[in-house]
């Protein structure tokens, strides 16, 4: 990271003045470190630029700093928790607002690796796993040290768990039949190896013979209708 990667302190103070509140230290640090590196957080469910931060009226007020790409869900910190340096994060899901992670710093780590997962379509693939194949994921790949957390689309796609292997990053959404597995490879060879190891309905051809799915998850519509930020 360099000095040009982050949002300036002056800009953050200006935004705080407009919002009439102080950002938690962990969120401030994230913007200062990589707030001007859109390739790290602007692919699927982006972190909002400081100028787009807003307060949602639910739960007594939630400072929202991340949005699903069609506005179907938001991530944020309750106003009552803003005094904490590294407060818990909540997510707006189909089942209402739910606890997401107990530390904002962890939520920022999850944000960056999630956005990395979707950053290069050539090296990404997704699959609906039948239950018997889904059980093979923790046997074949190493669990990443992130806690379970809910997927905004609802209980059927929760919890979310991360796995890795040399040249591979994997995210499993849900533990039941037809849970989604998302995979990003360092190279096409790495990606193809994952497809071969887990036979299923892969969305893209990667040197295997999968059955194509109709569409990738979350596209083209989330099914909730767009949720608009309320006026401040």
N, C-alpha and C positions, 0 to 999 in steps of 0.2 A: 504494500500500500504506500502511496505517496501523498503529499499534501494536496494534490489535485483530485484525489479520489473522493474526498468527503465534502459535505456541505459546510459552509463557513459558520463559525460561531455567531457572527453577526446576523446571518440569515435565520438561524434557529431562534435567536432572541427576538427577531422581528415576528416570526410565526407565533412564538409564545405570547407576545404582546397582542396579536390579533385574536388568538384563542382565549386569552385571559387566564392562562394556566401555565405551569411549568412541566416540561417533559421529564419523564423518569430518566435517571442517569443512564440506564442500559439502552434506552431508545435514542437518547442524545448521542451516546457513544457510537451506535450503529450508523447514524447519519454522518457523524464526523469521520468515521472510518471509510465507509463505502457508499455514501449517499449519492455520489455522482458516478457510480459504476453500474449503469443500467443492465449490463450483460449479466450481472450477478442476481438481479431480482425482478426482471421485467419480462418473463416468458409466459407463465400460466396464471399464477395468483400473485400479482406484483405487490411489493411494498410501495405505499403511496409516497410521492415526493412530499417534502415538508409543506409545500403550499396547498396540498390537497388533504391534509389532515383535517378531520372533522369530528364532532361529538355527536354520537347517536343517542337518541333520547331514552332508549331502553335501559333497564337496570339502574336507574338513577343517573344515567349518563355513562357512555363508553367512548373513550378517545380511540378512534379507529385509525390504524396505521397500515393496514393491508386489506386488499380487496380481491375477491375472485374476479376473473377477467371479464365476466359479463355483469358484475355487480350482484351476483346471486348470494354472496356471503361476505362477511367482514370479520376481521380479527382486531382486537383492541384490548385496552386496559380500562377497567372501571375507574371512574373519577375518584371514588373513595380509596383507591389503591395507588393513586399517583404520587403520594408522598414516599412510597417505597422506592429504593434505588433500583431494584430488580423485581418488579411486581409480577403477579400472575397474569396470564393472558386468557381471554375468553374468545370463543368463536361463535358466530351466528350460524346455526345449522338448520336443517329441515325440522329438527326436533326442538327448536328454540336455542337460546344462548346456552352454551355449555362450557365448562372449564376446558381449556386447551392444553396449556402447560403452566407449571407453577412458577416458572421464571421466564421473564421476557428475553433474557440473553439466550436461553435454550430455544425459544421460539424463533429468534433471529437465525440461529444455526440451522434449524429445520427449514426456514424460509430459503436460505441460500442453497442448501442441498436439493430442496424440491425444485427450485428454479433451474439448477444445474441439470437435473434429471431431464427436463424438457427443453434444454437449450439448443440441441442439435438434432433435428428430425431424422437425419441419416443414421444416427447412432442410438436411436430410441426405438423401443418396441413395447407393446402392451399385449396382455393376454388375459382371457377369462379362464381361471383354473378350476377344474372340477375338484371336489373335496379331497379325493385321494392324492391328486398331484399337489394340491396346496400344502398337504402335510409334509411333502418332500422338501419344501423351501428351507426350513430351519436345519434340515439334515445336510443339504448341499452347500449352504451359504452361511457365513458368519453373521450373527446378529450385531447390528450397530448399536452403540450404547446411547440410545435415545429412548425415553419412556414411551409406552403406549399412549396414543392420543386419538381423539375422535376425528373422523372424516366429516367435513361439513355436509356431505350429501346424506348422512343419516347413519342409523345403527347398523344397517346391512353391510356397509362398507367400513365398519369400525371393528376393532381398533386398527390404526395404521402402525406398521412395523417396518423397519429398515434393515437391509442385509447388504453384505458386500462379499466380493471375492476379487482376486487379482484382475484388474481391468474392468470390473463390473460394479455398478451401484444399482440396488434393487429396492423397490417400495411395494409392500403388500397391503392392499386396502381391504380389510376384513379377513375373517377366518373361516367363513362358511363356504358352501359350494358357490361357484361362479364369482369368487372374489377376484379382484383385479390385481395383476402383478405388472408393475412398470419397471422397465430395465433400460439402463443406459450403459453402453460399452465404450471403452477407450478406443477400440477399433471395431470394424465390422466383424472381424474374426472372433473377438470376445463376445460380441452380441449374438452371433450365430451359435456359439457354444452354449450360451444360456438357453436359446430356443430349442436346441437339440436335447439339453438336459431335462427340460420341462415340456414335454409334448402337450400342446393345447391349441386353443384357437387364437393364434398370434395374428396381430393386426397387419403386419407387414411381412413380405417375403425377405428372409435373411439367409438364404442358402439351405433352408429346411423345406419341408412340404406341409406347412400348416394349413388349416382351414381358415379362410379369411373371415373376419367379423364384419358386421355391417358398418360400424363406425367406432371411433375411439371414444372412451368415456368422456363425459362433460361436454361433448360437441354434438351438434351445433347449439343445443339448448340445454340449460340445466333443469328446466321443467318447473322452476319456481316463479318465473317472471322476474324482471329486473327489480332490484331493490335500490332505491335512490337515496343518497345521503340526505338526511333532513336538513332544513335550513338551520344555521346557527342562531 
